[in-house]
Amino acid sequence: MSATERSQARRAFSLLFDYIRRDRPLLVKALILLVLATAADVAGPLLAKVYIDDYLMPGNLQWQPVGLLLVGYLLVQILAAWLRFHQTMKFTDMALVAVQDIRERAFRRALRLPLGWFDHAITGQVVSRITNDTESIKDLYVQFLSVVLTNTVLLVGILIAMAVLDTFLMLIALLMIPAVVGLIWLYQRASGAAVSRQRQLRSEINGLVSESISGMGVIQASGQQGRFINRFETLNQPYYQSRLRTIRISAALLRPAIDLMSVLVLVAVIWGFGLQPAEQTLEIGVLYAFINLLGRFTEPLAEITQRFNLYQQAMIAGRRVQELLDEPEDNALSQPGTGSVSKGHIQVQQLGFGYQPEKPVLRGISFDLPPGQFLGIAGPTGSGKSTLLSLLLRYYAPDRGTIRIDDQPLQSLSNAALRDGIGLIPQEPFIVAGSIRDNIDMGRGLGDVAIEQAAAQAYLLPMIQQLPQGMHTLLGERGTRLSTGQRQQLVIARALAGSPRVLLLDEATASVDSETEQVVQRALHELHGKVSLIVIAHRLSTIREADNILLLVNGEIVESGSHRALMRAEQGRYARLYRLQQQAARVQDAEQYSTETVEHKTVDQRE
């Protein structure tokens, strides 16, 4: 194990066991119950020894003392069961509180990581760390820690009871403990790498399944099911082999070895019992009680060794969660700035940026957007349009140049002020599983008037009013009850509900129908002059009314000006692209008209 891995292991150990220190009062209560339950457990064989040696063997079966012994034995067992139940609940409470907190910490950290971190992260693996790995941590408390503490105290109690019965035989039984410790050490050495490999493969499998489900339509449409099945099998086969290896190691080193040792110790105890001096009285009750206690002695050892694989998994899971918690947060989220976005004046000077320093995406971008004006941005795929918006939203820090909003450096604004002042309408609408109102409000605590006004501005209010439950209509996961256009209108309403001074649209009409595009254009027309608009458009008709249009190619501004000015340059790139789109739109309209005409004629002939 490298120094880095050892450091991560120590931090994971600290993460997992820090909650034991936090819940010390609960742990003390659980341990008290544990000691009492252990005392009740070991009292049973001692009472049986008294019955055999004092009453059964001498033939002195007096009903009153024998009856008291039987009642005492029954009460002791009932008390032990009651104490075990409450002790288990204490440990379970501690486990659930710990896992709840760790899972929430992991999720909070994931939400506060820089957006660039997610450029390289696989969604399924992140989900696996927050869900599967934290669930394995729960097993550490419920299945391992509880069992180890319970059985350790039980072993001590059994050894004390054995010493009371016969010290020599107790020493023979004691030889089993170092042998078990050796087995645990061997198991850890043999299975550690396999368990770590399992968790990595499981994360990759989760990532592939998540990717496949989210892109199921594309996979089926392109006939790629076989390729994805092969990828799954490529991951699943080594996962199966790794699991099989740990099962084999467990089968060889854990329960079978413990059972063999218990038989050997039993033989040694009986042999030792037979070595007692002839003149010493041999009490059958002692032998019975000792064999009974020996059976209880080997069972805790077996349980500890069997649960050790859970400890191994929990430590590796804890290391993976700790790696997530160690990732540095996005500093912009805790930006202590005091400024605000009051006008929406944006100035960009010589902006340069690249996701990889040697591969710049933006080169020398400069523009000035006065308050209330409309800036359109066009360009081919990969020209840096969406990256520019990401820099304006402070998802990434520029490598060169400056961004100022209302004569303030972008970095001087607090995160809250920036998010309140700038609204975003992304290309892919994000809908949460909740009501229409929930999706517009998004936890901001907005009033009904503000929400209805935003819905009206997005031309969504008439549709909402037709629904039986109105604003409280549940949309389902990803807004499946809405059309693509309605989902985009809902996102527009969400952005407008916060009354931003700057509104960013990232190809918001790229995947909607013509009717929805017209709705978006009407909304932009009404907002023009009230808020600053920056619109990335695939369809250039969306930005015809823009005060200024930037055409980006390979991260550089190659043309700029109003639509009318750009169209006057007939050989310009923007003008050629606009004419091509208009021709394509006319051809599409003609084809649609022709199809509708044929359908109408067919219906008329049938009638």
C-alpha positions as CSV (number, residue, x, y, z in Angstrom):
1,M,0.0,0.0,0.0
2,S,1.4,3.4,-1.0
3,A,1.8,6.4,1.3
4,T,-1.2,8.0,-0.4
5,E,-3.4,5.0,0.1
6,R,-2.3,4.7,3.7
7,S,-3.2,8.3,4.2
8,Q,-6.6,7.8,2.6
9,A,-7.2,4.7,4.7
10,R,-6.5,6.7,7.9
11,R,-8.8,9.5,6.8
12,A,-11.5,6.9,6.0
13,F,-11.0,5.2,9.4
14,S,-11.3,8.6,11.0
15,L,-14.5,9.4,9.0
16,L,-16.2,6.2,10.0
17,F,-15.3,6.1,13.6
18,D,-15.7,9.8,14.3
19,Y,-19.4,9.2,14.7
20,I,-18.7,6.8,17.5
21,R,-17.1,9.6,19.4
22,R,-19.9,12.0,18.6
23,D,-22.6,9.5,19.9
24,R,-20.6,8.5,23.0
25,P,-23.7,8.7,25.4
26,L,-25.6,6.4,23.0
27,L,-22.6,4.1,22.8
28,V,-22.2,4.0,26.6
29,K,-25.9,3.0,27.0
30,A,-25.5,0.3,24.3
31,L,-22.4,-1.1,26.1
32,I,-24.2,-1.1,29.5
33,L,-27.0,-3.1,27.9
34,L,-24.4,-5.3,26.3
35,V,-22.7,-6.2,29.5
36,L,-26.0,-6.9,31.3
37,A,-27.1,-9.1,28.3
38,T,-23.8,-11.0,28.4
39,A,-24.1,-11.6,32.1
40,A,-27.6,-13.0,31.5
41,D,-26.3,-15.2,28.7
42,V,-23.5,-16.8,30.7
43,A,-25.7,-17.2,33.8
44,G,-27.7,-19.9,31.9
45,P,-24.9,-22.6,31.8
46,L,-23.9,-21.8,35.4
47,L,-27.5,-22.4,36.5
48,A,-27.5,-25.6,34.5
49,K,-24.3,-26.7,36.3
50,V,-25.9,-26.1,39.7
51,Y,-28.9,-28.2,38.7
52,I,-26.8,-31.1,37.4
53,D,-24.3,-31.3,40.2
54,D,-26.4,-30.4,43.2
55,Y,-29.8,-31.9,42.3
56,L,-29.8,-34.3,39.3
57,M,-26.7,-36.4,40.0
58,P,-27.3,-36.8,43.7
59,G,-30.9,-37.6,43.0
60,N,-32.0,-34.8,45.2
61,L,-34.9,-33.6,43.0
62,Q,-36.7,-31.3,45.5
63,W,-39.4,-29.6,43.5
64,Q,-39.2,-26.2,45.3
65,P,-35.4,-25.5,44.6
66,V,-35.5,-27.2,41.2
67,G,-38.6,-25.1,40.3
68,L,-36.8,-22.0,41.4
69,L,-33.8,-22.9,39.2
70,L,-36.0,-23.5,36.2
71,V,-37.9,-20.3,36.7
72,G,-34.6,-18.4,37.2
73,Y,-33.2,-20.0,34.0
74,L,-36.3,-18.9,32.1
75,L,-36.3,-15.4,33.5
76,V,-32.6,-15.0,32.7
77,Q,-33.1,-16.0,29.1
78,I,-36.1,-13.6,28.7
79,L,-34.0,-10.8,30.3
80,A,-31.1,-11.6,27.9
81,A,-33.4,-11.4,24.9
82,W,-34.9,-8.1,26.1
83,L,-31.5,-6.6,26.7
84,R,-30.2,-7.8,23.3
85,F,-33.1,-6.2,21.5
86,H,-32.6,-2.8,23.1
87,Q,-28.8,-3.0,22.7
88,T,-29.3,-3.8,18.9
89,M,-31.6,-0.8,18.6
90,K,-29.0,1.5,20.1
91,F,-26.4,0.4,17.7
92,T,-28.8,0.6,14.8
93,D,-29.8,4.2,15.8
94,M,-26.1,5.1,15.8
95,A,-25.6,3.5,12.4
96,L,-28.5,5.2,10.7
97,V,-27.6,8.6,12.1
98,A,-24.0,8.2,10.9
99,V,-25.0,7.0,7.4
100,Q,-27.6,9.7,7.1
101,D,-25.0,12.4,7.9
102,I,-22.3,10.9,5.7
103,R,-24.7,10.6,2.8
104,E,-25.9,14.1,3.2
105,R,-22.3,15.4,3.5
106,A,-21.3,13.5,0.3
107,F,-24.4,14.9,-1.6
108,R,-23.7,18.4,-0.4
109,R,-20.1,18.2,-1.5
110,A,-21.2,16.8,-4.9
111,L,-23.5,19.8,-5.4
112,R,-20.7,22.2,-4.4
113,L,-18.0,20.8,-6.6
114,P,-16.8,22.9,-9.6
115,L,-18.6,22.2,-12.8
116,G,-15.3,21.2,-14.4
117,W,-15.0,18.3,-12.0
118,F,-18.1,16.8,-13.6
119,D,-16.6,17.1,-17.1
120,H,-14.4,14.1,-16.1
121,A,-16.7,12.3,-13.6
122,I,-19.0,9.4,-14.6
123,T,-22.5,10.0,-13.3
124,G,-23.1,6.4,-12.3
125,Q,-19.9,6.3,-10.3
126,V,-20.8,9.5,-8.4
127,V,-24.2,8.0,-7.6
128,S,-22.6,4.8,-6.5
129,R,-20.4,6.6,-4.0
130,I,-23.3,8.5,-2.5
131,T,-25.7,5.5,-2.3
132,N,-24.0,2.1,-2.5
133,D,-20.8,3.1,-0.7
134,T,-22.7,4.8,2.2
135,E,-24.9,1.8,2.5
136,S,-21.8,-0.4,3.0
137,I,-20.8,2.0,5.7
138,K,-24.1,1.3,7.5
139,D,-23.1,-2.4,7.5
140,L,-19.9,-1.4,9.4
141,Y,-22.0,-0.2,12.3
142,V,-25.0,-2.6,12.2
143,Q,-23.3,-5.8,11.0
144,F,-19.7,-5.4,12.0
145,L,-19.2,-3.0,14.9
146,S,-22.3,-4.2,16.8
147,V,-21.3,-7.9,16.3
148,V,-17.6,-7.3,17.2
149,L,-18.5,-5.4,20.4
150,T,-21.3,-7.8,21.3
151,N,-19.2,-10.9,20.8
152,T,-16.1,-9.4,22.4
153,V,-17.9,-8.6,25.6
154,L,-19.6,-12.1,25.3
155,L,-16.2,-13.7,25.0
156,V,-14.9,-11.9,28.1
157,G,-18.0,-13.0,30.0
158,I,-17.6,-16.6,28.8
159,L,-13.9,-16.7,29.8
160,I,-14.8,-15.4,33.2
161,A,-17.5,-18.0,33.6
162,M,-15.0,-20.7,32.4
163,A,-12.4,-19.5,34.9
164,V,-15.0,-19.8,37.6
165,L,-15.6,-23.4,36.5
166,D,-12.1,-24.5,35.8
167,T,-9.0,-22.3,35.1
168,F,-7.0,-25.0,33.4
169,L,-9.7,-25.7,30.8
170,M,-10.2,-22.0,30.3
171,L,-6.6,-21.6,29.3
172,I,-7.0,-24.4,26.8
173,A,-10.0,-22.6,25.2
174,L,-8.0,-19.3,25.3
175,L,-5.6,-20.7,22.7
176,M,-8.2,-20.3,20.0
177,I,-8.1,-16.5,20.1
178,P,-4.6,-16.0,18.6
179,A,-5.4,-18.5,15.9
180,V,-8.5,-16.5,14.9
181,V,-6.5,-13.3,14.9
182,G,-4.1,-15.0,12.4
183,L,-7.0,-16.0,10.2
184,I,-8.4,-12.5,10.1
185,W,-4.9,-11.1,9.1
186,L,-4.7,-13.7,6.4
187,Y,-8.2,-12.8,5.1
188,Q,-7.4,-9.1,5.0
189,R,-4.2,-9.7,3.1
190,A,-5.9,-12.1,0.6
191,S,-9.1,-10.3,-0.1
192,G,-8.3,-6.6,0.2
193,A,-7.4,-6.0,-3.5
194,A,-10.4,-8.1,-4.7
195,V,-12.9,-6.2,-2.6
196,S,-11.5,-2.8,-3.8
197,R,-11.7,-4.1,-7.4
198,Q,-15.3,-5.1,-6.9
199,R,-16.4,-1.6,-5.7
200,Q,-14.6,0.0,-8.7
201,L,-16.3,-2.4,-11.1
202,R,-19.7,-1.9,-9.5
203,S,-19.3,1.9,-10.0
204,E,-18.4,1.4,-13.6
205,I,-21.4,-0.9,-14.1
206,N,-23.7,1.7,-12.5
207,G,-22.2,4.3,-14.8
208,L,-22.9,2.2,-17.9
209,V,-26.4,1.4,-16.8
210,S,-27.2,5.0,-16.1
211,E,-25.7,6.0,-19.5
212,S,-27.7,3.3,-21.3
213,I,-31.0,4.2,-19.7
214,S,-30.6,8.0,-20.4
215,G,-29.7,7.3,-24.0
216,M,-32.1,4.4,-24.6
217,G,-33.8,6.1,-27.5
218,V,-30.6,6.7,-29.4
219,I,-29.3,3.2,-28.6
220,Q,-32.4,1.5,-30.0
221,A,-32.7,3.9,-33.0
222,S,-29.1,3.2,-34.0
223,G,-29.3,-0.5,-33.3
224,Q,-26.4,-0.3,-30.7
225,Q,-28.0,-2.8,-28.2
226,G,-25.4,-5.4,-29.0
227,R,-22.4,-3.1,-28.4
228,F,-23.8,-1.9,-25.1
229,I,-24.5,-5.5,-24.0
230,N,-20.9,-6.4,-24.9
231,R,-19.6,-3.4,-22.8
232,F,-21.8,-4.6,-19.9
233,E,-20.5,-8.1,-20.2
234,T,-16.9,-6.9,-20.3
235,L,-17.5,-5.2,-16.9
236,N,-19.8,-7.8,-15.4
237,Q,-17.5,-10.8,-16.0
238,P,-14.5,-9.5,-14.0
239,Y,-16.9,-8.4,-11.3
240,Y,-18.2,-11.9,-11.1
241,Q,-14.7,-13.3,-11.0
242,S,-13.7,-10.9,-8.3
243,R,-16.8,-11.7,-6.2
244,L,-16.1,-15.4,-6.7
245,R,-12.5,-14.9,-5.5
246,T,-13.6,-13.2,-2.2
247,I,-16.3,-15.9,-1.6
248,R,-13.6,-18.6,-2.1
249,I,-11.3,-16.9,0.3
250,S,-14.1,-16.4,2.8
251,A,-15.2,-20.0,2.5
252,A,-11.6,-21.2,3.1
253,L,-10.5,-18.9,5.9
254,L,-13.6,-18.0,7.8
255,R,-16.3,-20.4,9.0
256,P,-14.8,-23.7,8.0
257,A,-11.5,-22.9,9.7
258,I,-13.3,-21.7,12.8
259,D,-15.4,-24.9,12.9
260,L,-12.3,-27.0,12.6
261,M,-10.6,-25.2,15.4
262,S,-13.6,-25.4,17.7
263,V,-13.6,-29.2,17.2
264,L,-9.9,-29.3,18.1
265,V,-10.4,-27.2,21.2
266,L,-13.4,-29.4,22.2
267,V,-11.2,-32.5,21.9
268,A,-8.5,-30.7,23.9
269,V,-11.0,-29.7,26.7
270,I,-12.3,-33.2,27.0
271,W,-8.7,-34.5,27.0
272,G,-7.8,-31.9,29.7
273,F,-10.8,-32.8,31.7
274,G,-9.7,-36.4,31.6
275,L,-6.2,-35.4,32.9
276,Q,-7.7,-34.2,36.2
277,P,-6.2,-36.0,39.2
278,A,-8.1,-39.1,40.2
279,E,-8.6,-37.9,43.8
280,Q,-10.2,-34.7,42.5
281,T,-14.0,-34.9,42.2
282,L,-15.1,-34.8,38.6
283,E,-18.4,-32.9,38.4
284,I,-20.4,-33.8,35.3
285,G,-22.2,-30.4,35.6
286,V,-18.8,-28.6,35.2
287,L,-18.1,-30.6,32.0
288,Y,-21.6,-29.9,30.7
289,A,-21.5,-26.2,31.5
290,F,-18.0,-26.0,30.0
291,I,-18.9,-27.6,26.8
292,N,-22.0,-25.4,26.6
293,L,-19.9,-22.3,27.2
294,L,-17.3,-23.6,24.7
295,G,-20.0,-23.8,22.0
296,R,-21.0,-20.2,22.8
297,F,-17.3,-19.3,22.8
298,T,-16.6,-20.5,19.2
299,E,-19.8,-18.9,17.8
300,P,-18.7,-15.3,18.6
301,L,-15.3,-16.0,17.1
302,A,-17.0,-17.4,13.9
303,E,-19.3,-14.3,13.7
304,I,-16.5,-11.9,14.1
305,T,-14.5,-13.6,11.3
306,Q,-17.5,-13.8,9.0
307,R,-18.3,-10.1,9.5
308,F,-14.8,-9.1,8.8
309,N,-15.4,-9.0,5.1
310,L,-18.1,-6.3,5.8
311,Y,-15.4,-4.3,7.6
312,Q,-13.1,-4.7,4.6
313,Q,-15.9,-3.5,2.3
314,A,-16.9,-0.6,4.6
315,M,-13.3,0.6,4.9
316,I,-12.9,0.6,1.1
317,A,-16.3,2.3,0.7
318,G,-15.3,4.9,3.3
319,R,-12.1,5.6,1.4
320,R,-14.1,6.2,-1.8
321,V,-16.5,8.5,0.0
322,Q,-13.6,10.3,1.6
323,E,-12.1,10.9,-1.8
324,L,-15.3,12.7,-2.8
325,L,-15.3,14.7,0.4
326,D,-11.7,15.7,-0.1
327,E,-12.5,17.2,-3.5
328,P,-12.1,21.0,-3.2
329,E,-15.4,23.0,-3.4
330,D,-16.1,25.6,-6.0
331,N,-14.7,28.8,-4.4
332,A,-17.3,30.8,-6.3
333,L,-20.1,29.3,-4.2
334,S,-18.8,30.9,-1.0
335,Q,-17.7,34.2,-2.8
336,P,-18.0,36.9,-0.1
337,G,-18.6,39.7,-2.6
338,T,-21.0,42.6,-1.7
339,G,-22.0,43.7,-5.2
340,S,-25.2,43.1,-7.1
341,V,-26.6,42.9,-10.6
342,S,-28.8,46.0,-10.8
343,K,-28.7,47.1,-14.5
344,G,-27.4,44.2,-16.5
345,H,-24.5,46.0,-18.2
346,I,-22.0,43.3,-19.4
347,Q,-18.5,44.1,-20.6
348,V,-16.1,41.4,-21.9
349,Q,-12.5,42.2,-22.8
350,Q,-10.1,39.9,-24.6
351,L,-11.6,36.7,-23.0
352,G,-9.6,33.5,-23.5
353,F,-10.3,30.0,-22.1
354,G,-9.6,26.4,-22.7
355,Y,-10.7,23.3,-20.8
356,Q,-7.2,22.1,-21.5
357,P,-4.6,24.9,-21.5
358,E,-3.0,23.6,-24.8
359,K,-6.4,23.6,-26.5
360,P,-8.1,27.0,-26.3
361,V,-11.8,27.2,-26.9
362,L,-12.2,31.0,-26.8
363,R,-9.7,33.5,-28.2
364,G,-9.8,37.2,-27.6
365,I,-13.6,37.6,-27.2
366,S,-14.7,41.2,-26.6
367,F,-18.1,42.9,-26.6
368,D,-20.1,45.5,-24.7
369,L,-23.8,44.8,-23.9
370,P,-25.6,47.9,-22.6
371,P,-28.5,47.3,-20.1
372,G,-31.7,46.1,-21.8
373,Q,-30.1,45.3,-25.1
374,F,-30.3,42.0,-27.0
375,L,-27.1,40.2,-28.0
376,G,-27.4,37.2,-30.3
377,I,-24.6,34.6,-30.6
378,A,-24.4,32.2,-33.6
379,G,-21.8,29.8,-34.9
380,P,-21.2,26.2,-35.8
381,T,-21.0,23.4,-33.3
382,G,-17.8,23.6,-31.2
383,S,-17.2,27.3,-31.8
384,G,-17.4,28.1,-28.1
385,K,-20.9,29.6,-27.8
386,S,-22.0,27.6,-24.7
387,T,-18.5,27.9,-23.2
388,L,-18.9,31.7,-23.3
389,L,-22.2,31.4,-21.3
390,S,-20.5,29.1,-18.8
391,L,-17.8,31.8,-18.2
392,L,-20.5,34.5,-17.7
393,L,-22.2,32.2,-15.2
394,R,-18.8,31.7,-13.5
395,Y,-18.9,27.9,-13.9
396,Y,-15.3,28.3,-15.0
397,A,-12.7,31.0,-14.5
398,P,-11.3,32.5,-17.7
399,D,-7.6,32.0,-18.5
400,R,-7.2,35.5,-19.9
401,G,-9.3,38.7,-20.1
402,T,-12.0,40.1,-17.9
403,I,-15.7,40.0,-17.4
404,R,-17.5,43.0,-15.8
405,I,-21.1,43.3,-14.8
406,D,-22.4,46.8,-14.0
407,D,-18.8,48.0,-13.8
408,Q,-17.9,45.3,-11.2
409,P,-15.5,42.4,-11.8
410,L,-17.4,39.2,-12.1
411,Q,-15.3,37.7,-9.3
412,S,-16.4,40.4,-6.9
413,L,-20.1,39.3,-6.9
414,S,-21.3,36.9,-4.3
415,N,-22.7,33.7,-5.7
416,A,-26.2,34.6,-4.4
417,A,-26.1,38.0,-6.1
418,L,-24.9,36.4,-9.4
419,R,-27.6,33.8,-9.4
420,D,-30.3,36.3,-8.6
421,G,-29.1,38.7,-11.2
422,I,-28.6,36.2,-14.1
423,G,-31.2,33.8,-15.3
424,L,-30.4,30.8,-17.5
425,I,-32.6,28.9,-20.0
426,P,-30.6,25.8,-21.1
427,Q,-31.0,23.8,-24.2
428,E,-32.1,20.7,-22.3
429,P,-34.9,21.6,-19.9
430,F,-34.3,20.3,-16.4
431,I,-37.6,19.3,-14.7
432,V,-37.8,18.0,-11.1
433,A,-40.3,15.4,-10.0
434,G,-42.8,17.8,-8.5
435,S,-45.7,20.2,-9.3
436,I,-45.6,22.9,-11.9
437,R,-45.4,25.5,-9.1
438,D,-42.4,23.6,-7.6
439,N,-40.6,23.7,-10.9
440,I,-41.1,27.4,-11.3
441,D,-40.3,28.3,-7.7
442,M,-37.4,25.9,-7.3
443,G,-37.3,26.5,-3.5
444,R,-37.0,30.3,-3.7
445,G,-40.2,30.9,-1.7
446,L,-41.8,33.0,-4.4
447,G,-45.3,34.2,-4.0
448,D,-48.3,33.1,-6.2
449,V,-48.4,36.4,-8.0
450,A,-44.8,36.2,-9.1
451,I,-45.1,32.6,-10.2
452,E,-48.3,33.3,-12.2
453,Q,-46.7,36.4,-13.8
454,A,-43.7,34.4,-14.9
455,A,-45.9,31.7,-16.3
456,A,-47.9,34.3,-18.3
457,Q,-44.6,35.8,-19.6
458,A,-43.7,32.4,-20.9
459,Y,-47.2,32.0,-22.5
460,L,-47.7,28.9,-20.3
461,L,-50.5,30.2,-18.0
462,P,-53.4,29.3,-20.4
463,M,-52.3,25.6,-20.5
464,I,-51.9,25.5,-16.7
465,Q,-55.4,27.0,-16.2
466,Q,-56.9,24.1,-18.2
467,L,-55.4,21.5,-15.9
468,P,-57.7,20.2,-13.1
469,Q,-55.1,20.9,-10.4
470,G,-53.6,24.0,-12.1
471,M,-50.2,25.0,-10.7
472,H,-50.3,22.0,-8.3
473,T,-50.3,19.4,-11.2
474,L,-47.6,16.8,-10.7
475,L,-45.4,16.4,-13.7
476,G,-43.6,13.1,-13.0
477,E,-40.0,12.4,-13.4
478,R,-38.3,14.7,-16.0
479,G,-41.7,16.3,-16.8
480,T,-43.0,13.3,-18.8
481,R,-46.6,14.8,-18.8
482,L,-45.5,17.8,-20.8
483,S,-44.4,18.1,-24.4
484,T,-40.9,19.2,-25.2
485,G,-42.1,22.7,-26.0
486,Q,-44.1,23.0,-22.8
487,R,-41.0,21.9,-20.8
488,Q,-39.0,24.6,-22.4
489,Q,-41.7,27.2,-21.6
490,L,-41.7,26.0,-18.0
491,V,-37.9,26.6,-17.8
492,I,-38.4,30.1,-19.3
493,A,-41.0,30.8,-16.6
494,R,-38.6,29.6,-13.9
495,A,-35.9,31.9,-15.1
496,L,-38.2,34.9,-15.3
497,A,-39.8,34.3,-11.9
498,G,-36.6,35.4,-10.2
499,S,-36.8,38.8,-12.0
500,P,-33.2,38.7,-13.4
501,R,-31.5,41.7,-14.9
502,V,-29.7,39.4,-17.4
503,L,-31.2,36.5,-19.2
504,L,-29.1,33.8,-21.0
505,L,-30.6,31.4,-23.5
506,D,-28.5,28.5,-24.7
507,E,-30.1,27.3,-27.9
508,A,-33.4,27.2,-26.2
509,T,-35.3,26.6,-29.5
510,A,-33.0,24.0,-31.0
511,S,-35.2,21.0,-30.1
512,V,-38.7,22.6,-30.1
513,D,-41.3,22.9,-32.8
514,S,-42.0,26.0,-34.8
515,E,-45.0,26.9,-32.6
516,T,-42.8,26.9,-29.5
517,E,-40.1,28.8,-31.3
518,Q,-42.6,31.6,-32.1
519,V,-43.6,31.6,-28.4
520,V,-40.0,32.1,-27.4
521,Q,-39.6,34.8,-30.0
522,R,-42.7,36.7,-28.6
523,A,-41.3,36.4,-25.1
524,L,-37.9,37.7,-26.2
525,H,-39.7,40.6,-28.0
526,E,-41.5,41.6,-24.9
527,L,-38.4,41.3,-22.7
528,H,-36.3,43.3,-25.1
529,G,-35.5,46.6,-23.5
530,K,-36.4,45.4,-20.0
531,V,-33.6,43.0,-19.3
532,S,-30.3,42.3,-21.0
533,L,-30.6,39.3,-23.3
534,I,-27.8,37.0,-24.5
535,V,-29.2,34.4,-26.8
536,I,-27.3,31.5,-28.4
537,A,-29.3,30.4,-31.4
538,H,-29.1,27.5,-33.8
539,R,-32.0,28.9,-35.7
540,L,-30.9,32.4,-36.8
541,S,-34.5,33.6,-37.1
542,T,-34.6,33.6,-33.3
543,I,-32.1,36.4,-33.1
544,R,-33.2,38.6,-36.0
545,E,-34.3,41.3,-33.6
546,A,-31.0,41.4,-31.7
547,D,-29.2,44.7,-31.4
548,N,-26.0,43.0,-32.0
549,I,-25.1,39.5,-33.3
550,L,-21.7,37.8,-32.9
551,L,-20.7,35.0,-35.2
552,L,-18.2,32.7,-33.6
553,V,-15.9,30.3,-35.5
554,N,-13.2,28.3,-33.7
555,G,-13.6,30.4,-30.6
556,E,-13.1,33.8,-32.4
557,I,-15.6,36.5,-33.5
558,V,-15.4,36.5,-37.2
559,E,-18.5,38.8,-37.9
560,S,-20.6,41.1,-35.7
561,G,-23.4,43.6,-36.2
562,S,-27.2,43.7,-36.5
563,H,-29.1,41.2,-38.6
564,R,-29.7,43.9,-41.3
565,A,-26.0,44.9,-41.3
566,L,-24.8,41.3,-41.6
567,M,-27.3,40.5,-44.4
568,R,-26.0,43.4,-46.4
569,A,-22.6,41.6,-46.7
570,E,-24.1,39.0,-49.1
571,Q,-20.9,36.9,-49.2
572,G,-20.5,37.0,-45.4
573,R,-20.8,33.8,-43.4
574,Y,-23.8,34.9,-41.5
575,A,-25.7,35.9,-44.6
576,R,-24.9,32.6,-46.3
577,L,-25.9,30.6,-43.3
578,Y,-29.2,32.5,-42.9
579,R,-30.2,32.0,-46.5
580,L,-29.4,28.3,-46.3
581,Q,-31.7,28.0,-43.2
582,Q,-34.5,29.9,-44.9
583,Q,-34.3,27.7,-48.0
584,A,-34.4,24.6,-45.8
585,A,-37.4,25.9,-43.9
586,R,-39.2,26.7,-47.2
587,V,-38.5,23.1,-48.5
588,Q,-39.7,21.6,-45.3
589,D,-42.9,23.7,-45.3
590,A,-43.5,22.7,-48.9
591,E,-43.1,19.0,-48.1
592,Q,-45.4,19.3,-45.2
593,Y,-48.0,21.1,-47.3
594,S,-47.8,18.5,-50.0
595,T,-48.2,15.7,-47.5
596,E,-51.2,17.3,-45.9
597,T,-52.8,17.9,-49.4
598,V,-52.4,14.2,-50.3
599,E,-54.0,13.2,-47.0
600,H,-57.0,15.5,-47.5
601,K,-57.5,14.2,-51.1
602,T,-57.4,10.6,-49.9
603,V,-60.0,11.4,-47.2
604,D,-62.3,13.1,-49.8
605,Q,-62.1,10.2,-52.2
606,R,-63.0,7.8,-49.4
607,E,-66.0,9.9,-48.5
